[in-house]
Amino acid sequence: MKERIAVVGLGTMGHGIAQAFATFGYPVHCYDPAAEARENAKARIRENLDCEVKVASRSPDSIESALQLIQIHDQLEAALCEARFVTEAVVEDLQIKRELFSRMETIVQPDTILASNTSSWPMSEICVRMKSPERALNTHWFNPPHIVPLVEVVPGQHTAEETVQATMELLSGIGKTAIHLRKEIPGFLINRIQVAMYREILDLMEQGVAPAEDIDRAFRTSIGFRSAIVGPLQVFDFAGIDISSRVYSELVQDIRSDREVHDSVKQLVDQGHFGTKTGRGIYEYTSQSVSEKRIARDQGYLAIKQLLSL
């Protein structure tokens, strides 16, 4: 029997993280303070697994095997009991995370690793109330976490090297591409790249250079198409650094570089339009279209994952 894993928080990311471990044979014990999240977690995981069966990356029999390894608890202590590795995926609130980590370390065994899936807060800020911060670090997964290969492993100022290595081995063992970040900075690696990219993309849309549909289509058939095979720095090499540097020098003067949230985004937030969760964001959605697009998205991701043998 493999060592027990615990997942705290069963929202957008937590249930997929639990699934990722269970499908590799780990018993996973989960907790969420919200009864609704606890009650529908397995149904959401089953839907994810059904999607994998449809693209022939998983056998139908494996669905029940994975679900049997996942247990949902209504008490934090029950979920953490005997866990050897804990992933926190609760709301993005620094105070809540600080309180949770200081509480969790009083429940788990002395050598249990405590990881946060936060996309915002460095572990050095989360663990300020912990007595043993050497066993805490960030493992930043990407949505949907049961499909996307990358997990950023980000140690805090006090994280022990043994904690980092054990985490890297665990994640690699469940098929993840674990990348160890050598410097702890807000947003880590990929989110910083994405924010810089979104700043310019949203500006282009606000300027009327192209509508949202065309921007998405252009990106998917150029940067997105290439990035699945060749990373951006190697694209730089293939294009020729001499040529790319001249293009860079010309464009960087005109690219948006302020630190304000775009007006179009502010308006959407003020109006309560948050994307698929509310039925409207950049695009408009119905509950049926959200489900259809999510399934199509995940099937596409799985097909690419199979093609690249990731």
C-alpha positions in Angstrom: 0.0 0.0 0.0 1.3 3.4 -0.9 1.6 6.2 1.6 -1.5 8.2 2.4 -2.0 11.6 0.7 -4.3 14.3 2.0 -6.0 17.1 0.1 -7.6 20.0 1.9 -10.0 22.0 -0.3 -12.1 20.3 -3.0 -12.9 23.2 -5.3 -11.7 23.9 -8.8 -8.3 22.4 -8.1 -8.5 20.2 -5.1 -10.7 17.4 -6.5 -8.5 17.2 -9.6 -5.3 17.0 -7.4 -6.9 14.2 -5.4 -7.7 12.4 -8.6 -4.2 12.7 -9.9 -2.8 10.9 -6.8 -5.6 8.2 -6.7 -5.2 7.2 -10.3 -1.6 6.2 -9.5 -2.7 4.1 -6.6 -2.3 6.5 -3.6 -5.0 6.4 -0.9 -6.3 10.0 -0.8 -8.2 11.5 2.2 -9.9 14.8 1.6 -11.5 17.6 3.5 -13.5 20.7 2.6 -15.4 22.9 5.1 -18.2 23.3 2.6 -20.7 20.4 2.6 -21.6 20.9 -1.1 -18.0 20.6 -2.1 -17.6 17.3 -0.1 -20.9 15.9 -1.4 -20.2 16.4 -5.1 -16.4 15.9 -5.2 -16.6 12.2 -6.3 -19.2 13.0 -9.0 -16.9 15.6 -10.4 -14.0 13.2 -10.3 -16.0 10.5 -12.0 -16.9 13.0 -14.8 -13.2 13.7 -15.3 -12.4 10.0 -15.5 -15.2 9.3 -17.9 -13.7 12.0 -20.2 -10.3 10.1 -20.0 -12.0 6.9 -21.0 -13.6 8.5 -24.1 -10.1 9.4 -25.5 -8.8 5.9 -24.7 -6.3 7.0 -22.1 -8.0 5.1 -19.3 -9.9 1.8 -19.1 -13.5 1.8 -17.7 -12.5 -0.5 -14.9 -9.9 1.9 -13.6 -12.6 4.5 -12.7 -13.9 2.5 -9.8 -10.4 1.6 -8.6 -9.5 5.3 -8.4 -12.7 6.4 -6.7 -12.4 3.7 -4.1 -9.0 5.2 -3.1 -10.6 8.5 -2.4 -12.3 9.2 1.0 -14.1 12.4 1.9 -14.2 13.5 5.5 -16.2 16.2 7.3 -13.4 16.9 9.8 -9.9 18.1 9.0 -8.3 15.9 11.7 -9.8 12.7 10.1 -8.4 13.7 6.6 -4.9 14.4 7.9 -4.6 11.4 10.1 -1.6 9.3 9.0 -1.1 11.4 5.9 2.5 11.6 4.7 2.0 14.4 2.2 -0.7 17.1 2.4 -1.8 19.5 -0.4 -3.7 22.6 0.6 -6.1 24.0 -2.1 -8.3 26.4 -0.2 -9.4 29.9 -1.0 -6.7 32.4 -2.0 -6.6 34.2 1.4 -3.2 34.6 3.1 -4.6 34.7 6.6 -6.7 31.6 6.1 -3.7 29.8 4.7 -1.5 30.9 7.6 -4.0 29.7 10.2 -4.5 26.4 8.3 -0.8 25.6 8.0 -0.1 26.3 11.7 -3.1 24.1 12.6 -2.2 21.3 10.2 1.3 20.8 11.6 -0.2 20.1 15.0 -2.2 17.3 13.6 0.1 15.5 11.1 3.2 13.4 11.9 6.5 15.4 12.5 7.9 14.5 9.1 4.8 14.9 7.0 5.3 17.4 4.1 2.8 20.3 3.9 2.3 21.8 0.5 0.2 24.7 -0.7 -1.3 25.0 -4.2 -1.5 28.8 -4.0 -0.8 30.8 -7.1 -0.2 34.0 -5.2 1.7 33.6 -1.9 5.3 32.5 -1.4 5.6 29.8 1.3 7.8 32.1 3.3 4.7 34.3 3.9 2.3 31.4 4.5 4.5 29.6 7.0 5.2 32.5 9.4 3.2 30.8 12.2 4.6 27.4 11.8 7.1 25.8 14.2 8.6 23.6 11.5 8.6 25.5 8.3 11.4 23.3 6.9 8.7 20.8 5.8 6.5 23.2 4.0 6.7 24.4 0.3 4.5 25.4 -2.6 3.4 22.9 -5.3 1.6 25.0 -7.9 -0.6 22.9 -10.1 -2.4 24.1 -13.3 -6.0 23.7 -14.2 -7.2 21.1 -14.9 -4.6 19.6 -12.5 -5.4 15.9 -13.3 -4.5 16.6 -16.9 -1.9 19.4 -17.2 1.6 17.9 -16.6 3.4 20.8 -15.0 3.6 21.4 -11.2 5.9 24.2 -10.0 7.8 23.2 -6.9 8.7 26.3 -5.0 10.6 26.0 -1.6 10.3 28.8 1.0 13.2 30.4 2.8 13.2 27.7 5.4 12.3 24.7 3.3 14.7 21.7 3.7 16.4 20.3 0.7 15.0 16.8 1.7 11.5 18.2 1.5 12.1 19.5 -2.0 13.6 16.2 -3.2 10.9 14.1 -1.7 8.2 16.3 -3.3 9.9 16.2 -6.7 10.1 12.4 -6.6 6.5 12.0 -5.5 5.2 14.3 -8.3 7.4 12.7 -10.9 6.1 9.3 -9.8 2.5 10.3 -10.7 3.5 11.4 -14.2 3.9 15.1 -13.5 6.5 17.4 -14.9 7.9 18.8 -11.6 10.0 21.9 -12.1 12.1 23.1 -9.1 12.1 26.9 -9.0 15.4 28.2 -7.5 14.1 31.6 -6.4 10.9 32.3 -4.5 9.1 35.2 -6.2 5.3 36.2 -6.2 3.4 34.4 -9.0 6.3 31.9 -9.4 7.2 31.2 -13.1 4.3 30.6 -15.4 1.8 33.0 -13.8 4.2 35.9 -14.2 4.6 35.0 -17.9 0.8 34.7 -18.3 0.1 38.1 -16.6 2.6 39.8 -18.9 1.0 38.2 -21.9 -2.6 39.0 -20.8 -1.7 42.6 -20.3 -0.9 43.0 -24.0 -3.6 40.7 -25.2 -6.3 42.7 -23.4 -4.9 45.9 -24.5 -5.0 44.8 -28.2 -8.7 43.8 -27.7 -9.5 47.2 -26.0 -7.8 49.0 -28.9 -10.0 47.2 -31.4 -7.1 45.5 -33.2 -9.1 42.3 -33.3 -12.2 40.8 -31.6 -11.8 38.3 -28.8 -12.6 35.3 -31.1 -9.9 36.3 -33.6 -7.3 36.9 -30.9 -7.9 33.5 -29.4 -7.9 31.8 -32.8 -4.7 33.6 -33.8 -3.0 32.6 -30.6 -4.0 29.0 -30.8 -2.8 28.6 -34.3 0.6 30.3 -33.7 2.1 30.6 -30.2 -0.2 27.9 -28.8 0.6 25.6 -31.8 4.3 25.9 -31.5 4.5 25.9 -27.7 3.2 22.4 -27.4 6.4 21.2 -29.1 9.1 24.0 -28.7 9.4 26.3 -25.7 9.6 30.1 -26.2 13.4 30.4 -25.6 14.1 27.7 -28.3 11.7 29.6 -30.6 13.9 32.6 -30.0 16.9 30.5 -31.0 15.3 29.1 -34.2 14.1 32.6 -35.3 17.6 33.9 -34.8 18.5 36.0 -31.8 19.9 38.8 -34.0 16.5 39.1 -35.9 14.4 38.6 -32.7 16.4 41.2 -30.8 15.7 43.8 -33.5 12.0 43.0 -33.5 12.0 43.2 -29.7 13.7 46.6 -29.7 11.1 48.0 -32.1 8.0 46.6 -30.4 8.9 47.0 -26.7 8.6 50.7 -27.0 5.0 50.4 -27.9 3.8 47.5 -25.8 1.7 48.3 -22.8 3.8 48.4 -19.6 1.6 50.0 -17.0 0.5 48.3 -13.7 -3.2 48.9 -13.8 -5.9 46.4 -14.4 -7.5 47.0 -17.8 -10.7 49.0 -17.9 -12.5 46.2 -19.7 -11.6 43.8 -17.0 -12.6 46.3 -14.2 -16.0 46.7 -15.9 -16.6 43.0 -16.1 -15.7 42.5 -12.4 -17.9 45.5 -11.3 -20.8 44.0 -13.2 -20.4 40.6 -11.7 -19.3 38.9 -14.9 -16.5 36.5 -13.8 -16.4 34.1 -16.7 -17.9 30.6 -16.9 -18.9 30.6 -13.2 -21.4 33.4 -13.8 -22.3 32.8 -17.4 -20.5 35.8 -18.8 -16.9 37.0 -19.1 -15.1 37.8 -22.3 -17.6 35.5 -23.9 -21.2 34.6 -22.9 -22.1 31.0 -21.7 -25.1 28.9 -20.8 -24.8 26.1 -18.2 -25.0 23.6 -21.1 -22.3 25.4 -23.2 -19.9 25.5 -20.2 -20.2 21.8 -19.7 -19.8 21.1 -23.4 -16.8 23.4 -23.7 -15.2 22.0 -20.6 -15.5 18.4 -21.9 -14.2 19.5 -25.3 -11.3 21.3 -23.7 -10.3 18.3 -21.5 -10.6 15.9 -24.4 -8.3 18.2 -26.5 -5.8 18.4 -23.6 -5.8 14.6 -23.2 -5.3 14.1 -26.9 -2.3 16.4 -26.9 -0.9 14.8 -23.8 -1.1 11.4 -25.5 0.4 12.7 -28.7 3.4 14.1 -26.8 3.6 11.1 -24.4 3.5 13.4 -21.4 
